[in-house]
Amino acid sequence: MPIKGARTIAEYAIRRWMICQGFAMEFFDIAIDGNKATVTDRNKESLVLVYDTDSRSVYVKG
């Protein structure tokens, strides 16, 4: 699963997490800010994903 264009480890991990969860990347806009990403769909609904550097995992901020 190649992930091209990621500028940081956090962005790479977030994009990889999305792909593994079954997100079709072409249907979402992603705005990266440090270790956080806001993912927005075509209905303008969004969620925030966070990359935790200590556990090296991605979770949905609730």
LINZI-V446268 format. One record per residue. N is the residue number from 1. OMEGA is omega in degrees with one decimal (NA if undefined). NEAR is the number of other ideal C-beta (glycine too) atoms within 12 Angstrom. D_LAST is the distance of its C-alpha to the last C-alpha in Angstrom with 2 decimals. Layout:
# LINZI-V446268
N:OMEGA:NEAR:D_LAST + N:OMEGA:NEAR:D_LAST
This chain:
# LINZI-V446268
1:-179.2:11:27.71 + 2:176.8:10:28.60 + 3:-175.9:20:25.99 + 4:172.6:12:28.00 + 5:178.6:12:27.33 + 6:-176.6:22:24.48 + 7:-179.4:16:25.29 + 8:175.8:19:23.23 + 9:179.3:19:22.15 + 10:179.1:26:18.47 + 11:177.9:26:19.18 + 12:-177.9:25:21.23 + 13:179.8:28:18.66 + 14:178.8:41:15.96 + 15:178.7:30:18.70 + 16:179.0:25:19.97 + 17:-179.8:30:16.69 + 18:179.9:31:16.50 + 19:179.9:22:20.16 + 20:178.0:15:19.90 + 21:176.1:18:17.25 + 22:177.0:10:19.80 + 23:173.7:24:18.63 + 24:-169.2:12:21.86 + 25:-176.8:24:21.52 + 26:-179.2:11:24.11 + 27:-175.6:15:21.97 + 28:170.7:26:19.13 + 29:-179.0:20:19.23 + 30:175.5:31:17.50 + 31:-177.7:17:17.43 + 32:174.9:26:17.31 + 33:-177.3:17:17.08 + 34:179.8:18:17.82 + 35:-179.5:25:15.33 + 36:176.0:26:12.67 + 37:172.4:35:13.15 + 38:-178.7:22:12.40 + 39:-176.3:30:13.53 + 40:179.0:18:15.31 + 41:-176.6:18:17.40 + 42:176.7:12:20.75 + 43:-179.1:9:19.53 + 44:172.7:10:17.68 + 45:-175.3:13:14.26 + 46:172.4:19:11.71 + 47:-179.4:25:8.54 + 48:175.7:23:7.98 + 49:-178.5:34:9.20 + 50:174.0:26:10.26 + 51:179.1:31:13.59 + 52:-175.8:19:14.27 + 53:-178.8:15:18.01 + 54:-178.8:9:18.87 + 55:-177.2:11:17.79 + 56:179.6:16:18.30 + 57:179.8:18:15.36 + 58:176.8:31:12.57 + 59:177.7:21:9.02 + 60:178.2:21:6.11 + 61:-174.3:17:3.77 + 62:NA:7:0.00
